[in-house]
Amino acid sequence: MVTNHGGEPQLRAVVHIGPIKTGSTAFTEQMTASQKRGELGETIVYALPRKVSLRDESRIVIPEHIRHLAPKLEWNRQSGEPRVATKVSQYVDGARTYLYDLTNGLRARRKSDTSIFFVEETLSRRSHAGNLTSELLTRFDSVDYVFVARAQQFSVPSAISQRLRAAAHPSAWDGRVSTFLSNENLSNQFDYASILDRWASSDPRVRVIVVPFLESDRGTQKLFYRILSAVGVQADLGGPVRRKINVTPTRFEIAAIGLYKKVTFRYARNIFRRGRYPFRPYDFARLAFRLIAWVVRSPRWEVTPDERMDIVDFYRPSNLRFREKLGEQAHSAEWTEWFHDGRIGDS
């Protein structure tokens, strides 16, 4: 059983928001089974599905006081599949109300300083910082992990900046934020429960893990595999649900790369047109996981967390602002070599 520094079981609230698919139900089942075995201490597992099918409804935990907001099912006689009749917005309001109640409950119980959340940000399509995940980040005083899959409109810089400013103990916050890639087609390939458990047992100073959305394109699976390999995650993406994943590092350093919807291969092709830059779109993507690998293996950055979040400026045609944010570190041997290998200029 995982315990905190005082020897008491950690209280972990796992909130799963998103469509009910094979990977989603498997995650809930694995976390529930781990809870019964006593491996995760005291764990609260909730799933707030956007769409519920009759076959999955019995396997998902829905809070009773918002269960009436779950979509009503009507059978389509032509296809034989259920269709959703209730508006998604009504369920979003119910889910947000419940999350507020959950935050207050965790604060009142004070059994642990650890809370883990698994969030699939598909309920809110708003691009501003007021979406469900951003509100979650700003309300919790002790959020260790926010695992966001398919975050199509998730703004990494603004949401994390709000979370850092709202930290209860800023002096204890070392700004370690790991950002990884996810993909709508790959999300069912991973054992979220074991990954969260391994990360939870790693460095307790790690606080937030965000998985932005990456649009599907040719080479996405290979790129995602290489990124995972660069940070020490061994994954077999070619297998079905019964694949094997091992997280080898004992702790994660900073990998604050804001790769979200704009960073796609199509976007890269528009920027790095032939003859304008000396590297191809895939080289553009290669630089992303090289930076992740370098930062994860580095001892520590000296810049502030808010500056780290603006590292997304690197993915624009000009790298001048990126160098400015690095400050004197941009002239260090490591960064000089990194820029040289990537053939990146100041233009």
C-alpha positions in Angstrom: 0.0 0.0 0.0 1.3 3.4 -0.9 1.5 5.8 2.1 2.4 9.4 2.6 5.2 10.7 4.7 3.2 10.2 7.9 2.6 6.6 7.2 -1.1 7.0 6.5 -2.7 5.7 3.3 -2.8 8.3 0.6 -6.2 9.5 -0.5 -6.3 9.5 -4.3 -9.3 10.7 -6.2 -9.4 9.4 -9.8 -11.9 11.2 -12.0 -12.3 9.8 -15.4 -14.2 12.1 -17.8 -14.7 11.0 -21.4 -16.2 8.6 -23.8 -16.7 5.0 -22.7 -14.4 2.9 -24.8 -12.4 -0.2 -24.2 -9.5 1.6 -22.7 -11.7 3.8 -20.6 -13.6 0.9 -18.9 -10.4 -1.0 -18.6 -8.8 1.9 -16.7 -11.8 2.1 -14.3 -11.8 -1.6 -13.7 -8.0 -1.7 -13.1 -8.1 1.1 -10.6 -11.1 -0.4 -8.8 -9.3 -3.8 -8.6 -6.2 -2.1 -7.3 -8.2 -0.4 -4.7 -9.8 -3.6 -3.5 -6.4 -5.2 -3.3 -5.2 -2.3 -1.1 -2.5 -1.4 -3.6 -3.5 2.2 -4.0 -4.5 3.1 -0.4 -7.8 4.9 -0.2 -8.9 5.6 -3.8 -12.0 7.3 -5.1 -12.8 6.2 -8.6 -15.4 8.0 -10.6 -16.2 8.0 -14.3 -18.2 10.8 -15.8 -19.0 9.5 -19.3 -20.0 11.8 -22.1 -21.8 8.9 -23.8 -23.0 5.8 -22.1 -24.0 2.6 -23.9 -26.2 0.0 -22.2 -23.4 -2.6 -22.3 -21.0 -0.3 -20.5 -23.3 1.4 -18.0 -23.1 -1.3 -15.4 -19.3 -1.2 -15.4 -18.9 2.5 -14.8 -19.2 4.4 -11.5 -21.4 7.4 -11.8 -22.1 9.7 -8.7 -25.6 9.2 -7.6 -26.5 12.9 -7.2 -25.7 13.6 -10.9 -26.7 10.2 -12.3 -30.0 11.7 -13.5 -27.9 13.8 -15.9 -26.5 10.8 -17.6 -27.7 10.7 -21.3 -30.9 8.8 -21.8 -30.5 6.0 -24.2 -32.7 5.4 -27.2 -32.2 2.6 -29.7 -31.7 3.3 -33.3 -33.8 0.7 -35.0 -31.8 0.9 -38.2 -28.3 0.4 -36.8 -29.3 -1.4 -33.6 -27.0 1.0 -31.6 -28.0 3.3 -28.8 -28.0 7.0 -29.4 -27.7 9.9 -27.0 -30.7 12.0 -26.4 -29.6 14.3 -23.6 -27.6 17.5 -24.4 -23.9 17.2 -23.5 -24.0 20.7 -21.9 -26.3 19.5 -19.2 -24.0 16.7 -18.3 -21.0 19.0 -18.3 -22.7 21.3 -15.7 -23.5 18.3 -13.6 -19.9 17.0 -13.8 -18.5 20.4 -12.9 -20.8 20.7 -9.9 -19.7 17.2 -8.7 -16.0 18.1 -9.1 -16.5 21.1 -7.0 -18.1 19.0 -4.3 -15.3 16.5 -4.6 -12.6 19.2 -4.1 -14.4 20.5 -0.9 -14.6 16.9 0.4 -11.0 16.2 -0.1 -10.0 19.5 1.6 -12.2 18.7 4.5 -10.9 15.2 5.0 -7.2 16.2 4.9 -6.1 12.6 5.1 -3.4 13.1 2.6 -1.7 15.6 0.5 -2.0 13.5 -2.6 -4.8 13.4 -5.2 -4.6 11.9 -8.6 -6.9 12.7 -11.4 -7.4 11.1 -14.8 -9.3 13.4 -17.1 -10.2 13.0 -20.7 -11.0 16.5 -21.8 -13.7 15.9 -24.3 -16.7 17.4 -22.5 -15.7 21.0 -23.0 -14.8 22.4 -26.4 -14.0 25.9 -25.2 -10.5 27.1 -26.0 -10.2 29.6 -23.1 -8.9 28.7 -19.6 -12.4 28.2 -18.2 -12.8 24.6 -19.4 -13.3 21.7 -17.1 -9.7 20.7 -16.8 -8.4 24.2 -16.2 -11.0 24.7 -13.5 -9.8 21.5 -12.0 -6.2 22.7 -11.9 -7.1 26.0 -10.3 -9.3 24.5 -7.5 -7.1 21.8 -6.1 -4.4 22.5 -3.6 -2.7 19.2 -3.9 -3.0 17.9 -7.5 -0.2 15.4 -8.2 -1.2 14.3 -11.7 -3.7 15.5 -14.3 -3.5 13.0 -17.1 -5.3 14.6 -20.0 -6.0 12.6 -23.1 -7.4 14.0 -26.4 -7.3 17.6 -25.1 -8.4 19.1 -28.3 -8.8 22.6 -26.9 -6.5 22.4 -23.9 -4.4 25.5 -23.4 -1.2 24.2 -21.7 0.4 27.6 -20.8 -2.6 29.3 -19.4 -3.9 26.3 -17.4 -0.6 25.4 -15.8 0.2 29.0 -15.1 -3.1 29.3 -13.2 -2.3 26.1 -11.3 1.1 27.4 -10.3 -0.3 30.7 -9.1 -3.0 28.9 -7.1 -0.5 26.6 -5.4 -1.0 26.5 -1.6 2.7 26.4 -0.9 4.6 28.1 -3.8 7.9 27.7 -2.0 7.5 23.9 -2.0 6.6 23.9 -5.7 9.6 23.1 -7.9 7.8 23.5 -11.1 8.3 20.0 -12.4 5.8 19.5 -15.2 6.0 16.6 -17.6 4.1 16.9 -20.8 3.6 13.9 -23.1 1.8 13.3 -26.3 -1.4 11.3 -26.8 -3.4 10.4 -29.8 -7.1 9.6 -30.2 -6.3 6.3 -31.9 -3.6 5.4 -29.4 -5.3 6.2 -26.2 -6.8 2.7 -25.8 -3.4 1.1 -26.1 -2.1 2.1 -22.7 -2.5 0.8 -19.2 -3.3 4.1 -17.5 -3.6 2.5 -14.1 -0.1 1.1 -14.0 1.4 4.2 -15.5 -0.3 6.4 -12.9 0.7 4.0 -10.2 4.4 4.1 -11.3 4.4 7.8 -11.6 2.7 8.1 -8.2 5.4 6.1 -6.6 8.2 8.2 -8.2 9.4 11.6 -7.0 6.7 13.1 -4.8 7.7 16.6 -6.0 6.3 15.9 -9.5 3.0 17.5 -9.7 1.2 17.7 -13.1 1.4 15.4 -16.1 -0.5 16.7 -19.1 -1.0 14.8 -22.3 -2.0 17.2 -25.1 -3.8 16.2 -28.2 -1.9 15.4 -31.4 -3.9 15.0 -34.6 -3.6 11.8 -36.5 -1.3 11.8 -39.5 1.3 9.5 -41.1 4.2 8.7 -38.8 2.3 9.7 -35.7 2.6 6.2 -34.1 6.3 6.0 -34.8 6.8 9.6 -33.5 4.9 8.8 -30.3 6.8 5.6 -29.8 10.1 7.4 -30.2 9.0 10.1 -27.7 8.0 7.5 -25.2 11.4 5.7 -25.7 13.2 9.0 -25.2 11.7 9.5 -21.8 12.2 5.8 -20.8 8.7 4.4 -21.5 8.9 1.0 -23.2 5.7 0.5 -25.2 4.6 -2.0 -27.9 2.1 0.1 -29.9 1.5 -2.7 -32.4 -0.2 -5.0 -30.0 -3.9 -5.0 -28.9 -5.1 -4.0 -25.4 -2.9 -6.6 -23.8 0.3 -4.8 -24.6 3.1 -4.3 -22.1 4.3 -1.0 -20.8 7.1 -0.3 -18.4 8.0 3.0 -16.9 11.8 2.8 -16.2 12.8 6.2 -14.8 12.5 6.7 -11.0 11.5 10.3 -11.5 10.8 12.8 -14.2 12.4 16.2 -14.7 10.8 18.9 -16.7 9.4 18.3 -20.2 7.2 21.3 -20.6 6.5 21.1 -24.3 3.2 22.6 -25.3 2.4 20.3 -28.1 -1.3 20.8 -28.7 -3.7 20.9 -31.6 -1.8 23.5 -33.6 1.4 21.3 -33.6 0.5 18.9 -36.3 2.3 17.6 -39.3 0.0 19.7 -41.5 0.9 22.7 -39.4 4.6 21.9 -39.7 4.4 21.6 -43.4 2.9 25.0 -43.7 5.7 26.5 -41.7 8.7 24.6 -42.9 8.1 24.8 -46.6 10.7 23.3 -49.0 13.6 25.6 -49.6 12.8 27.9 -46.7 14.3 25.8 -43.9 17.0 23.2 -44.0 15.0 20.4 -42.4 11.9 18.5 -43.2 8.6 18.3 -41.3 9.6 15.0 -39.7 12.9 16.7 -38.5 10.7 19.4 -37.0 8.9 16.7 -35.0 12.2 15.0 -34.1 13.4 18.2 -32.4 10.4 18.0 -30.1 11.2 14.6 -28.6 14.9 15.5 -28.6 14.1 18.4 -26.3 11.9 16.2 -24.1 14.7 13.6 -23.8 17.3 16.2 -23.0 15.2 17.9 -20.4 14.1 14.7 -18.7 17.8 13.7 -18.4 19.0 17.1 -17.3 19.6 17.8 -13.6 17.4 20.9 -13.5 16.4 24.1 -15.2 16.9 27.5 -13.6 14.1 29.3 -15.3 10.8 29.9 -13.5 7.7 27.6 -14.2 5.8 30.3 -16.0 8.7 30.8 -18.4 8.9 27.1 -19.0 5.2 27.0 -20.0 5.9 29.6 -22.8 8.4 27.2 -24.3 5.8 26.6 -27.0 7.2 29.7 -28.7 9.9 27.4 -30.0 7.4 25.9 -32.4 6.9 29.2 -34.3 9.1 30.2 -37.2 11.2 32.5 -35.0 13.3 31.1 -32.2 14.5 34.4 -31.0 11.9 34.6 -28.2 12.7 31.0 -27.2 16.4 32.0 -26.8 15.4 35.1 -24.8 13.4 33.0 -22.4 16.4 30.7 -21.9 18.5 33.7 -21.1 22.2 32.8 -20.4 21.4 29.1 -20.6 20.9 29.5 -24.4 24.7 30.0 -24.6 25.5 27.0 -22.6 27.3 24.0 -24.2 24.3 21.8 -24.0 21.8 24.2 -25.6 24.4 25.4 -28.2 24.9 21.7 -29.2 21.1 21.2 -29.2 20.5 24.2 -31.5 23.4 23.2 -33.7 22.2 19.6 -34.1 18.7 20.9 -35.0 20.2 23.5 -37.4 18.0 26.1 -35.8 18.8 29.8 -36.3 17.5 33.0 -34.9 15.4 34.0 -37.9 
